[in-house]
């Protein structure tokens, strides 16, 4: 007798169908697993054997061979336990094979027969639906995540014995249904109204949020750069359902979904330490997994102490910042992860942090200042649209009881500007002004006569490159959208030029 169960393997942030073929063979009792399994899959032999016996079921005392096909796909993880166990029980005659037709099975087994959490359930459920499967059997704890995918019946089980009784008709397990979902990834974020002073920086962050631009803030220690960066998510537009599912899929594969929050509804805010490796930032490993830039997809990647990150770490971000995806190649294949993030970087102007400070003298030499600033390459700086100085806040503003404009008010303007951009670009690849390519810039960035003259003078005096010219137009287009102006005017160009990088050293 021969049995076949269908399951999934996570490949990047997608899922590939795997056939679990189980059959008897000659030899001493035991299980042999073939088909390019990793160590966690190989250990399924002991978990499956013990779980079946502890569930009160009979394990066949014969030699069993398990083939995971196709053999060309690397299998990792422990979610093959449940399909292997079902294949063995079909082989032993305890379950009819026709009860699992058009059904995908995933789940890890404990030694007592309970079914444990499996990572990557969302992309697996999506793959099952797209390939025509009618049912998905998954762990009970993952039912809410799997139920996010419509048009597929979710059978969530807590133990192997429950599933055995359900398949034999002794117990009816009702399909899981979606429930109202609370927001996940909640951060301790600061409202803009609580931040004293820094009106110019707040305006730059509003432009950043409205157009999806990258921003670099520089200033003395304690001037509020980190506080301002952590306040940025409070003025970003809400995630659409499609964007939420896109982000959730990445966190599901990375096994980082918050407990009790199967759907991420808040924009991610990732703030890795500057000691992170390049593989930790962009993703990697023997079997590549998403890095911080992918975990910041549709959200914010905050890099504090920007020059302290290793040169190699920063340079590997150049391609993802342009293409919005990161491609990782290994000997056994190439994987692509989404990486459409907004970069928010913060830095001091020198090693001691006080160059240009009006209240405290800098102790760094000119050589050290230049060396410190050269840790960030020109190509990286050129990919950041907005550069803004963050000055100290004077005592009068710090001690004032005056409350600034709230995040809700700023967010309303940002969402209005984003709505203009969505109607302008349609449903294509370009989602915000920062994503515009040359064709969109030529079509949508019409400037007035006065603005054209101002731009010509700026190119001559500021030695703007072609890329710099186009970035000024993108930022000016966002400023015009915030002012609900169809045409880019001279004052929009003037403000955009203020956000160009300045020589902050000697």
TAGI-V301445 format. One record per pair of residues at least 4 apart in sequence whose C-alpha atoms are under 8 Angstrom apart, sorted by the first residue. I is the first residue (numbers start at 1). GAP is how many residues later the second one is. If there is no record, write none. Layout:
[[I,GAP] [I,GAP]]
This chain:
[[1,22] [1,23] [1,90] [2,19] [2,20] [2,21] [2,22] [2,89] [3,18] [3,19] [3,20] [3,84] [3,85] [3,87] [3,88] [3,94] [4,15] [4,16] [4,17] [4,18] [4,83] [5,14] [5,15] [5,16] [5,78] [5,79] [5,81] [5,82] [5,95] [5,99] [5,100] [6,11] [6,12] [6,13] [6,14] [6,77] [6,97] [6,98] [6,99] [7,10] [7,11] [7,12] [7,13] [7,73] [7,76] [7,97] [7,98] [7,99] [8,7] [8,8] [8,9] [8,10] [8,96] [8,97] [8,98] [8,116] [9,6] [9,7] [9,8] [9,9] [9,66] [9,67] [9,115] [10,4] [10,5] [10,6] [10,65] [10,66] [10,110] [10,113] [10,114] [10,243] [11,4] [11,5] [11,324] [12,241] [12,276] [12,277] [12,278] [12,323] [12,324] [12,325] [13,107] [13,110] [13,236] [13,237] [13,240] [13,277] [13,324] [14,109] [14,110] [14,113] [15,108] [15,109] [15,112] [16,108] [16,111] [17,110] [18,50] [18,51] [18,52] [19,48] [19,49] [19,50] [19,51] [20,46] [20,47] [20,48] [20,49] [20,63] [20,64] [20,67] [21,45] [21,46] [21,47] [21,48] [21,66] [22,42] [22,43] [22,44] [22,45] [22,62] [22,65] [22,66] [22,69] [23,41] [23,42] [23,43] [23,68] [24,38] [24,39] [24,40] [24,41] [24,67] [25,37] [25,38] [25,39] [25,40] [26,36] [26,37] [27,35] [27,36] [28,34] [28,35] [29,32] [29,33] [29,34] [29,35] [30,15] [30,31] [30,32] [30,33] [30,34] [31,14] [31,32] [31,33] [31,34] [31,35] [32,13] [32,31] [32,32] [32,33] [32,34] [33,4] [33,9] [33,12] [33,32] [33,33] [33,34] [33,35] [34,31] [34,32] [34,33] [34,34] [34,37] [35,32] [35,33] [35,34] [35,35] [35,36] [35,37] [35,40] [36,32] [36,35] [36,36] [36,37] [36,38] [36,39] [37,4] [37,5] [37,31] [37,37] [37,38] [37,39] [38,4] [38,36] [38,37] [38,38] [38,39] [39,4] [39,37] [40,4] [40,36] [40,37] [40,38] [41,34] [41,35] [41,36] [41,37] [41,39] [41,40] [43,4] [44,4] [44,34] [44,36] [44,37] [45,4] [46,4] [47,4] [47,34] [47,62] [47,63] [47,64] [48,4] [48,33] [48,34] [48,36] [48,37] [48,61] [48,63] [49,4] [49,10] [49,36] [50,4] [50,61] [50,62] [50,63] [51,4] [51,58] [51,59] [51,60] [51,61] [51,62] [51,63] [51,109] [52,4] [52,5] [52,6] [52,7] [52,33] [52,61] [52,108] [53,4] [53,5] [53,6] [54,57] [54,58] [54,59] [55,57] [55,58] [55,105] [55,106] [56,105] [59,29] [59,30] [59,33] [60,28] [60,32] [66,18] [69,4] [78,29] [78,30] [78,40] [79,27] [79,28] [79,29] [79,30] [79,39] [79,40] [80,4] [80,26] [80,27] [80,28] [81,4] [81,25] [81,26] [81,27] [81,28] [82,4] [82,23] [82,24] [82,25] [82,26] [82,27] [82,33] [82,78] [83,4] [83,22] [83,23] [83,24] [84,4] [85,4] [86,4] [86,9] [87,4] [88,4] [89,4] [89,5] [89,6] [90,4] [90,5] [90,6] [90,7] [95,4] [95,69] [95,72] [95,73] [96,72] [97,4] [99,68] [102,30] [102,31] [102,32] [102,33] [103,30] [103,31] [103,32] [103,33] [103,34] [104,24] [104,29] [104,31] [104,32] [104,33] [105,31] [105,32] [105,33] [106,12] [106,30] [106,31] [106,32] [106,33] [107,8] [107,9] [107,10] [107,11] [107,31] [107,32] [108,7] [108,8] [108,9] [108,10] [108,31] [109,4] [109,5] [109,6] [109,7] [109,51] [110,4] [110,5] [110,6] [113,46] [113,47] [113,48] [114,44] [114,45] [114,46] [115,24] [115,25] [115,42] [115,43] [115,44] [115,45] [116,23] [116,24] [116,25] [116,42] [117,22] [117,23] [117,24] [117,25] [118,21] [118,24] [119,133] [119,134] [119,135] [119,136] [120,4] [120,129] [120,132] [120,133] [120,134] [120,135] [121,4] [121,17] [121,21] [121,24] [121,25] [121,131] [121,132] [122,4] [122,23] [122,24] [122,26] [122,27] [122,126] [122,127] [122,130] [123,4] [123,126] [123,129] [123,130] [124,4] [125,4] [125,11] [125,21] [125,24] [125,27] [126,4] [126,23] [127,4] [128,4] [128,5] [128,6] [128,8] [128,24] [129,4] [129,5] [129,20] [129,22] [129,23] [133,19] [134,17] [134,18] [134,19] [135,17] [135,18] [135,19] [135,20] [136,16] [136,17] [136,18] [136,19] [137,17] [137,18] [137,19] [137,20] [138,4] [138,5] [138,8] [138,16] [138,17] [138,18] [138,19] [139,4] [139,17] [139,18] [139,19] [140,16] [140,17] [140,18] [141,15] [141,17] [142,4] [142,14] [143,4] [143,11] [143,12] [143,13] [143,33] [144,4] [144,32] [144,33] [144,34] [144,35] [144,118] [145,117] [145,118] [146,8] [147,7] [147,29] [147,30] [147,31] [148,30] [148,115] [153,22] [153,23] [154,21] [154,22] [154,23] [155,18] [155,19] [155,20] [155,21] [156,17] [156,19] [156,20] [157,5] [157,6] [157,16] [158,4] [159,4] [160,4] [161,4] [162,4] [162,9] [163,4] [164,4] [165,4] [165,5] [165,6] [166,4] [166,5] [166,6] [166,7] [167,4] [181,80] [181,81] [181,82] [182,79] [183,78] [183,80] [183,81] [183,82] [183,83] [184,73] [184,74] [184,77] [184,78] [184,79] [184,80] [184,81] [184,82] [185,73] [185,79] [185,80] [185,81] [185,82] [185,83] [186,80] [187,82] [189,41] [189,42] [189,44] [189,45] [190,4] [190,5] [190,37] [190,40] [190,41] [190,44] [191,4] [191,40] [191,43] [191,215] [191,216] [192,10] [192,36] [192,39] [192,42] [192,212] [192,213] [192,214] [192,215] [193,210] [193,211] [193,212] [193,213] [193,214] [194,209] [194,210] [194,212] [195,33] [195,209] [196,197] [196,201] [196,202] [196,207] [196,208] [197,196] [197,200] [197,201] [197,207] [198,4] [198,192] [198,193] [198,195] [199,4] [200,4] [201,4] [201,187] [201,188] [201,189] [202,4] [202,26] [203,4] [204,4] [204,182] [204,184] [204,295] [205,4] [205,10] [205,27] [206,4] [206,29] [206,204] [206,208] [207,4] [207,6] [207,207] [207,268] [207,271] [207,272] [207,275] [208,4] [208,5] [208,6] [208,7] [208,178] [209,4] [209,23] [209,26] [209,27] [209,28] [209,205] [210,26] [210,203] [210,204] [210,205] [210,207] [210,208] [210,268] [210,272] [211,206] [211,207] [211,221] [211,222] [211,223] [211,264] [211,267] [212,130] [212,220] [212,221] [212,222] [212,223] [213,129] [213,130] [213,171] [213,172] [213,173] [213,220] [213,221] [213,262] [214,128] [214,129] [214,130] [214,169] [214,170] [214,171] [214,172] [215,128] [215,129] [215,130] [215,169] [215,170] [215,171] [215,172] [215,173] [216,128] [216,129] [216,130] [216,131] [216,168] [216,170] [216,171] [216,172] [217,8] [217,127] [217,128] [217,129] [217,130] [217,170] [217,171] [217,172] [217,173] [218,7] [218,128] [218,129] [218,130] [218,131] [218,169] [218,170] [218,171] [218,172] [219,4] [219,6] [219,128] [219,129] [219,130] [219,134] [219,135] [219,170] [219,171] [219,172] [219,173] [220,128] [220,129] [220,133] [220,134] [220,135] [220,137] [220,170] [220,171] [220,172] [221,127] [221,132] [221,133] [222,170] [223,167] [223,168] [223,169] [223,170] [224,4] [224,166] [225,4] [225,121] [225,165] [226,4] [226,78] [226,120] [227,4] [228,4] [229,73] [229,115] [231,4] [232,4] [233,34] [233,36] [233,66] [233,67] [234,173] [234,174] [234,177] [235,172] [235,173] [235,175] [235,176] [235,179] [236,31] [236,175] [236,178] [236,179] [237,174] [237,177] [237,178] [237,181] [238,27] [238,28] [238,29] [239,4] [239,5] [239,26] [239,27] [239,28] [240,4] [241,4] [241,24] [242,4] [243,4] [243,55] [244,4] [244,19] [244,20] [244,21] [244,22] [245,4] [245,18] [245,19] [246,4] [247,4] [247,17] [247,48] [247,50] [247,51] [248,4] [248,9] [248,14] [248,15] [248,16] [249,4] [250,4] [250,40] [250,44] [250,45] [251,4] [251,5] [251,6] [251,44] [252,4] [252,5] [254,35] [254,36] [257,4] [257,5] [257,7] [258,4] [267,31] [267,32] [267,33] [268,27] [268,28] [268,29] [268,30] [268,31] [268,32] [269,27] [269,30] [269,31] [269,32] [269,33] [270,22] [270,25] [270,26] [270,30] [270,31] [270,32] [271,30] [271,31] [271,32] [271,33] [272,4] [272,9] [272,20] [272,30] [272,31] [273,30] [273,31] [274,29] [274,30] [274,31] [274,32] [274,34] [274,35] [274,36] [275,34] [275,35] [276,4] [276,5] [276,33] [276,37] [277,4] [277,36] [278,4] [278,5] [278,34] [278,35] [278,36] [278,38] [279,4] [279,5] [279,6] [279,12] [280,4] [280,11] [280,12] [281,10] [281,11] [281,12] [281,32] [282,8] [282,9] [282,10] [282,11] [282,12] [282,34] [282,35] [282,44] [283,5] [283,6] [283,7] [283,8] [283,9] [283,10] [283,11] [283,45] [284,4] [284,5] [284,6] [284,7] [284,44] [285,4] [286,44] [288,40] [288,47] [290,4] [290,5] [290,47] [291,4] [292,4] [292,9] [293,4] [293,8] [293,46] [293,47] [293,48] [294,43] [294,44] [294,45] [294,46] [294,47] [295,44] [296,4] [296,5] [296,43] [296,44] [296,45] [297,41] [297,42] [297,43] [297,44] [298,41] [298,42] [298,43] [298,44] [299,41] [299,42] [299,43] [300,41] [300,42] [300,43] [300,44] [301,40] [301,41] [301,42] [301,43] [302,41] [302,42] [302,43] [302,44] [303,40] [303,41] [303,42] [303,43] [304,41] [304,42] [304,43] [305,4] [305,40] [305,41] [305,42] [305,43] [306,39] [306,40] [306,41] [306,70] [307,40] [307,65] [307,66] [307,68] [307,69] [308,67] [309,4] [309,5] [310,4] [311,4] [311,64] [311,65] [312,4] [313,4] [314,4] [314,62] [314,66] [315,62] [315,65] [316,4] [317,4] [318,4] [318,61] [318,62] [318,65] [319,4] [319,5] [319,7] [320,4] [320,5] [320,6] [320,19] [320,20] [321,4] [321,18] [321,19] [321,20] [321,62] [322,61] [324,14] [324,15] [324,16] [324,17] [325,11] [325,12] [325,13] [325,14] [325,15] [326,10] [326,11] [326,12] [326,13] [327,7] [327,8] [327,9] [327,10] [328,6] [328,7] [328,8] [329,4] [329,5] [329,6] [330,4] [343,41] [348,4] [348,5] [348,6] [349,4] [349,5] [349,6] [349,7] [349,20] [349,24] [349,155] [349,156] [350,4] [350,5] [350,14] [350,18] [350,19] [350,22] [350,23] [350,155] [351,13] [351,17] [351,18] [351,21] [352,10] [352,11] [352,12] [353,9] [354,6] [354,7] [354,8] [354,9] [355,6] [355,7] [355,9] [355,150] [356,5] [356,6] [357,4] [357,5] [364,4] [364,5] [365,4] [366,4] [366,140] [367,4] [368,4] [369,4] [369,136] [369,137] [370,4] [370,135] [370,136] [371,4] [373,132] [376,4] [376,5] [377,4] [378,4] [379,4] [380,4] [381,120] [382,85] [382,86] [385,86] [385,87] [385,90] [385,114] [385,115] [386,89] [386,113] [386,114] [386,115] [387,112] [387,113] [387,114] [387,115] [388,111] [388,113] [393,4] [393,5] [394,4] [395,4] [396,4] [405,4] [405,5] [406,4] [407,4] [408,4] [409,4] [410,4] [411,4] [412,4] [413,4] [413,69] [414,4] [414,68] [415,4] [416,4] [416,66] [417,4] [417,61] [417,64] [417,65] [417,67] [418,4] [418,14] [419,4] [420,4] [420,61] [421,4] [421,10] [421,11] [421,12] [421,60] [422,4] [422,5] [422,9] [422,10] [425,5] [425,6] [427,4] [430,5] [430,6] [431,4] [432,4] [433,41] [433,42] [433,44] [433,45] [434,40] [434,41] [436,4] [436,5] [436,38] [437,4] [438,4] [439,4] [440,4] [440,5] [441,4] [441,29] [441,32] [441,33] [442,4] [445,28] [445,29] [445,32] [445,42] [445,43] [446,41] [446,42] [447,4] [447,5] [447,40] [447,41] [447,42] [447,43] [448,4] [448,39] [448,40] [448,41] [448,42] [449,4] [450,4] [450,39] [450,40] [451,4] [451,37] [451,38] [451,39] [451,40] [451,42] [452,4] [452,38] [453,4] [454,4] [454,36] [454,39] [454,40] [455,4] [455,38] [456,4] [457,4] [458,4] [458,5] [458,6] [458,39] [459,4] [459,5] [459,6] [459,10] [460,4] [464,4] [464,5] [465,4] [466,4] [467,4] [468,4] [469,4] [470,4] [471,4] [472,4] [472,21] [472,24] [472,25] [472,28] [473,4] [473,20] [473,23] [474,4] [475,4] [475,21] [476,4] [476,12] [476,16] [476,17] [476,19] [476,20] [477,4] [477,11] [477,15] [478,4] [479,4] [479,13] [479,16] [479,17] [480,4] [480,5] [480,6] [480,7] [480,8] [480,9] [480,12] [481,4] [481,5] [488,4] [488,5] [489,4] [490,4] [491,4] [492,4] [493,4] [494,4] [495,4] [496,4]]
